[in-house]
Amino acid sequence: MRCSPHRRQPAMAALLSFMAVVAACQFLVSPEVATALDPLSPPEVTAESVYVFDATLDTPLYEKNADEQRSPASLTKIATALVILEQTDDLSETVIIDPSDVLDPDQGQSMVGLVAGDVLTVEQLIYGLLINSGNDAAYALARHIGQKLLDAEGASGDPRARFVQQMNTMAAGLGLTNTHFENPEGLYHPNHLTTARELGTLTALALDNDLIARIASTEETTITSLAAVPISYLLQTTNRILGENGVNGVKTGTLSESGACLVASKQGLAGTLIISVILGSDIGFTDEGFQDPETDMRYDDARTIFSSLEQDFAWLSPVSGDAIPGLAAELDVWDVGLMDEEPIVLRSTQVANLRYVLRLGPPAGAQSEVGELLLYEGTELIAERSVVQLDIAA
């Protein structure tokens, strides 16, 4: 067995005999502690529910009422888009807009402005669904996909209801036990509920899809229909902080019953994907029922959270430079490396007291697992990484 105590100098390590190293290992303490990073409470925000996590590393960072069921408003459309892509092999499939898809502008709903009889592709309608948050696009897509599902089953019924059934089937398959959908667009229903944590799961899955990630990061574009007399629709994002300080997505949702809701994503300092889910931020409405932008606090809440991330957490690459003093050199002495070189998320307060223990077994073939790296803050074990043989030691 090869093993090193805290920060052994590589030159010394190379000179130690096998028996001396084994003896040193006998004095190591293995405290019974969890290695997961416990999330913090977020900074003071108006949001009723918050869940912020590193989606790349699957690490929660901030939580506030993260498992409380709430109305998600148009954040529903993230799930809608996932079902559409799950059920569509060809995004160039065309959809003829039905009168039942069309909305009256006086209703105050978010919309693309679709016209009955117009013809658009599924992909174009997904753009309208996610950029403009178009309820009319949601109705057209749900009707189109729902009818395909009914036809495949040899069944009859309401195609939009069948689509919503598929949304709930997807949620159940993902283990989202606190999520239930009643419609594809997100209008209020007392049983149309999810949580900040489960919306985070849906968003991470959605952003794994290149098309959704591209659409969610688009501030403005125009789509032109395929009808005999083409119509062009200008699409403008509802996400006011898209493009601000690295924010690259994702979606807004707003109802008087839901408050101001926002899922925002950005690339973290270590290149990982950070997703922030905010539900129920403060917002006021006019007497006519329209949003009052001056009272919309969701964007200030998001800015506060993203700013605090850089103060409260650190992303450490174990083998980058002298991030963990002595480690890179010692790995080189033993001709070993880390199986997983992804960054490790720490609280900022942990970095100064960080130490490591490198436990190694006998040399083995290249890329064989031969040990583990243990990271401690004092006596608390905070992270582990498997170690592999890079080359057979001479």
C-alpha positions in Angstrom: 0.0 0.0 0.0 1.2 3.5 -0.8 -0.2 6.4 1.3 0.8 9.9 2.1 -0.1 12.1 5.1 -1.1 15.7 4.8 1.0 17.6 2.2 4.1 15.3 2.2 6.9 16.8 0.1 7.2 14.8 -3.1 11.0 14.4 -3.0 10.7 13.0 0.5 7.8 10.7 -0.5 9.9 9.3 -3.3 12.7 8.3 -0.8 10.5 6.6 1.7 10.5 2.9 1.8 7.3 0.9 1.3 7.2 -0.2 5.0 7.7 3.3 6.2 4.7 4.5 4.1 2.5 1.7 5.5 3.5 2.7 9.0 2.5 6.3 8.3 -0.9 5.2 7.1 -1.7 3.5 10.4 -2.0 6.9 12.1 -4.5 8.4 9.6 -7.9 9.3 11.1 -11.1 8.4 9.2 -13.9 10.5 10.8 -17.4 9.4 10.1 -18.7 12.4 8.1 -20.7 13.1 5.0 -18.8 14.3 1.9 -21.8 16.2 0.3 -21.8 19.9 0.4 -24.8 21.1 2.5 -26.6 24.0 0.7 -26.8 27.4 2.3 -29.8 29.6 2.8 -29.8 32.2 -0.1 -29.2 35.8 0.5 -32.2 37.9 1.4 -34.6 37.9 -1.6 -38.3 38.4 -2.1 -38.8 35.0 -3.6 -40.9 32.5 -1.7 -38.9 29.5 -3.0 -35.4 29.2 -4.3 -33.2 26.4 -5.5 -29.7 27.0 -7.0 -27.4 24.3 -8.0 -24.4 23.4 -10.1 -26.0 21.2 -12.7 -22.6 19.9 -14.1 -21.5 18.7 -10.7 -25.0 17.9 -9.4 -24.3 20.0 -6.3 -27.0 22.1 -4.5 -25.8 25.6 -3.5 -28.8 27.5 -2.1 -32.1 26.3 -0.9 -35.2 28.1 0.4 -38.5 26.2 0.5 -37.1 24.2 -2.4 -39.6 21.3 -2.0 -42.7 23.5 -1.4 -45.3 23.0 -4.1 -46.1 26.1 -6.0 -47.8 27.3 -9.2 -45.0 27.5 -11.9 -46.9 29.7 -14.3 -45.1 29.7 -17.8 -42.1 27.8 -16.4 -44.4 24.9 -17.3 -43.3 25.4 -20.9 -39.9 23.9 -20.0 -41.7 20.6 -19.5 -43.8 21.2 -22.5 -40.7 21.5 -24.7 -39.2 18.3 -23.3 -42.3 16.3 -24.2 -42.4 17.8 -27.7 -38.9 16.8 -28.3 -39.4 13.4 -26.8 -42.3 12.7 -29.2 -40.9 14.3 -32.3 -38.5 12.6 -34.7 -38.6 15.4 -37.4 -38.6 19.0 -36.2 -39.5 20.1 -39.7 -43.0 18.5 -39.3 -45.6 21.2 -40.1 -48.5 22.3 -38.0 -51.5 24.1 -39.4 -52.7 26.6 -36.9 -56.2 25.9 -35.7 -58.7 28.5 -34.6 -58.6 26.9 -31.1 -54.9 27.8 -30.9 -55.4 31.5 -31.6 -55.5 34.0 -28.7 -57.2 37.4 -28.4 -54.5 40.1 -27.5 -57.0 41.7 -25.2 -56.9 38.6 -22.9 -53.5 39.6 -21.7 -51.8 36.3 -22.2 -48.3 36.0 -23.6 -48.4 34.9 -27.2 -46.7 34.7 -30.6 -49.8 36.1 -32.4 -50.5 33.0 -34.4 -53.1 33.3 -37.2 -55.6 30.5 -38.0 -54.6 28.6 -41.2 -51.0 29.6 -41.0 -48.4 26.8 -41.3 -45.3 26.5 -39.1 -42.8 23.8 -38.3 -42.6 22.2 -34.9 -39.1 23.8 -34.5 -40.5 27.3 -35.2 -43.3 26.8 -32.7 -40.8 25.7 -30.0 -39.0 29.0 -30.6 -42.3 30.8 -30.1 -43.0 28.7 -27.0 -39.7 29.5 -25.2 -38.7 32.9 -26.4 -42.1 34.7 -26.5 -43.5 32.3 -23.9 -46.4 32.0 -26.4 -49.5 30.3 -25.0 -50.8 30.0 -28.6 -47.6 28.1 -29.5 -48.2 25.8 -26.5 -51.8 25.1 -27.6 -50.8 24.3 -31.2 -47.9 22.0 -30.2 -49.9 20.2 -27.5 -52.8 19.7 -30.0 -50.4 18.4 -32.7 -48.3 16.1 -30.5 -51.4 14.9 -28.5 -53.1 13.9 -31.7 -50.1 11.9 -32.8 -50.1 10.1 -29.5 -53.9 9.3 -29.8 -53.4 8.1 -33.4 -50.5 5.8 -32.4 -52.7 4.3 -29.7 -55.7 4.0 -32.0 -57.6 6.1 -29.5 -59.9 9.1 -29.6 -60.2 12.0 -27.3 -58.9 15.5 -26.5 -55.4 15.8 -28.0 -54.3 18.5 -25.6 -55.5 16.4 -22.6 -53.5 13.5 -24.0 -50.5 15.7 -24.3 -50.8 16.8 -20.6 -51.1 13.2 -19.6 -47.7 12.6 -21.3 -46.3 15.5 -19.4 -47.3 13.8 -16.2 -45.9 10.5 -17.4 -42.6 12.1 -18.1 -42.5 13.8 -14.6 -43.3 10.5 -12.9 -40.6 8.7 -14.9 -38.1 11.3 -13.7 -39.2 10.7 -10.1 -40.7 14.2 -9.7 -43.3 13.2 -7.1 -44.2 16.8 -6.2 -45.0 17.8 -9.8 -48.4 17.6 -11.5 -49.5 19.4 -14.7 -53.0 20.4 -15.8 -52.2 22.2 -19.0 -49.3 22.8 -21.4 -49.0 26.6 -21.0 -49.0 27.2 -17.3 -52.2 29.1 -16.6 -53.3 28.8 -13.0 -55.1 25.7 -11.8 -55.0 24.6 -8.1 -53.6 21.2 -9.0 -51.0 22.5 -11.5 -48.0 22.4 -9.2 -44.3 21.7 -8.9 -41.3 22.7 -6.8 -38.2 24.8 -7.3 -36.0 21.6 -6.9 -38.0 19.6 -9.5 -38.1 22.6 -11.9 -34.3 22.5 -11.6 -34.3 18.9 -12.6 -36.4 19.6 -15.6 -34.3 22.6 -16.6 -31.0 20.7 -16.4 -32.5 18.0 -18.6 -33.8 20.6 -21.1 -30.5 22.4 -21.3 -28.8 19.1 -22.2 -30.7 19.4 -25.5 -28.8 21.6 -28.0 -32.0 23.1 -29.5 -33.5 24.1 -26.2 -30.2 25.5 -25.0 -29.9 27.6 -28.2 -33.4 28.9 -28.0 -33.2 29.7 -24.3 -30.2 31.9 -25.0 -31.8 33.8 -27.9 -32.8 37.4 -27.2 -34.6 38.1 -30.5 -35.3 36.4 -33.8 -37.9 36.2 -36.5 -39.7 33.1 -37.8 -41.5 33.1 -41.1 -44.3 30.7 -41.7 -44.6 28.2 -44.6 -48.1 29.2 -45.8 -48.9 30.3 -49.3 -48.9 33.8 -48.0 -46.0 33.7 -45.4 -46.3 35.6 -42.2 -43.2 36.7 -40.2 -43.4 36.7 -36.4 -40.9 38.8 -34.3 -39.9 36.9 -31.2 -38.4 38.7 -28.2 -37.4 37.1 -25.0 -39.3 37.8 -21.8 -36.1 37.2 -19.8 -34.8 40.7 -19.0 -31.4 39.6 -17.7 -30.6 37.3 -20.6 -27.0 38.2 -21.7 -26.3 40.1 -18.5 -23.2 39.0 -16.6 -23.1 35.7 -18.4 -26.7 34.7 -18.0 -27.5 32.4 -21.0 -31.1 31.3 -20.3 -33.7 30.3 -19.5 -37.4 31.2 -18.9 -39.9 33.5 -17.1 -43.3 32.8 -15.7 -45.8 35.3 -14.2 -49.3 35.0 -12.7 -50.9 36.9 -9.9 -51.3 33.5 -8.1 -47.7 32.5 -8.8 -45.8 35.8 -8.4 -42.8 36.5 -10.6 -40.9 33.3 -11.4 -37.6 32.9 -13.2 -35.3 30.1 -14.1 -31.9 31.6 -15.0 -28.7 29.8 -16.0 -25.1 30.9 -16.4 -21.6 29.5 -16.8 -19.9 29.4 -13.4 -16.3 30.4 -12.7 -15.0 26.9 -13.3 -17.0 26.5 -16.6 -19.8 24.5 -14.9 -23.5 25.2 -15.5 -25.3 27.0 -12.7 -29.1 27.0 -12.6 -31.1 29.3 -10.4 -34.9 28.6 -9.9 -36.8 31.5 -8.3 -40.5 31.1 -7.5 -42.9 33.7 -6.1 -40.8 36.9 -6.2 -42.7 40.1 -5.6 -44.5 41.8 -8.4 -47.5 44.1 -8.7 -50.3 44.2 -11.3 -52.3 47.0 -12.8 -56.0 47.4 -12.3 -56.4 45.8 -15.8 -54.4 42.7 -14.6 -51.2 43.4 -16.5 -47.8 43.1 -15.0 -46.2 46.2 -13.5 -42.5 46.1 -14.5 -41.5 48.6 -11.9 -42.5 46.2 -9.1 -41.0 43.1 -10.7 -38.3 41.9 -8.2 -37.4 38.5 -9.7 -34.4 40.0 -11.6 -33.0 41.8 -8.6 -33.4 38.5 -6.7 -31.5 36.7 -9.4 -28.7 39.3 -9.5 -28.4 39.1 -5.7 -28.1 35.3 -5.8 -25.6 35.2 -8.6 -23.5 37.9 -7.0 -23.5 36.0 -3.6 -22.4 32.7 -5.3 -18.9 34.2 -6.0 -18.6 35.2 -2.3 -20.0 32.1 -0.7 -18.5 29.3 -2.8 -15.2 28.4 -4.5 -14.7 25.9 -7.4 -11.4 24.2 -6.9 -9.6 22.1 -9.6 -7.5 19.7 -7.5 -4.7 19.3 -10.1 -4.6 22.9 -11.5 -1.5 24.7 -10.5 -1.1 25.0 -6.8 -4.8 24.9 -5.9 -3.9 22.3 -3.3 -0.3 22.9 -2.4 1.9 19.8 -3.0 -0.8 17.6 -4.5 0.1 17.9 -8.2 3.8 17.2 -7.5 3.0 14.2 -5.3 0.7 12.7 -7.9 3.6 13.0 -10.4 6.0 11.2 -8.0 3.8 8.2 -7.8 2.9 8.3 -11.6 -0.8 8.6 -10.7 -3.7 11.0 -11.6 -7.3 11.6 -10.7 -9.9 9.6 -12.5 -12.3 12.6 -12.3 -10.7 16.0 -12.7 -13.9 18.0 -12.5 -13.8 20.9 -10.1 -14.8 20.5 -6.4 -17.3 22.9 -4.9 -16.4 24.3 -1.5 -17.6 27.0 0.7 -15.2 29.9 0.5 -14.5 29.6 4.2 -13.2 26.0 3.7 -10.4 26.8 1.2 -7.9 28.3 3.8 -8.1 25.2 6.0 -8.0 22.6 3.2 -5.6 19.6 3.5 -5.4 16.3 1.7 -4.5 12.6 2.2 -3.4 10.5 -0.7 -4.0 6.8 -0.2 -2.5 4.4 -2.8 -2.3 0.7 -3.2 0.4 -1.2 -5.1 1.2 -0.1 -8.7 -1.0 -1.5 -11.4 -1.6 -1.2 -15.1 -2.2 2.2 -16.7 -5.7 3.7 -16.0 -6.3 1.1 -13.3 -7.8 2.5 -10.1 -5.1 2.3 -7.4 -6.4 4.5 -4.6 -8.2 7.7 -3.5 -7.7 11.3 -2.7 -9.4 12.5 0.5 -9.9 16.3 1.0 -10.4 17.6 4.6 -11.2 20.8 6.3 -9.6 20.1 9.6 -10.9 16.7 10.5 -14.0 16.9 8.3 -14.0 14.9 5.1 -15.5 17.1 2.4 -14.6 15.4 -0.9 -13.2 12.2 -2.4 -11.7 11.4 -5.8 -10.5 8.0 -7.2 -6.9 7.8 -8.2 -5.7 5.9 -11.3 -2.2 4.7 -12.3 -0.8 6.7 -15.2 2.1 4.5 -15.8 3.7 1.5 -14.1 6.3 2.8 -11.7 9.9 1.7 -12.5 
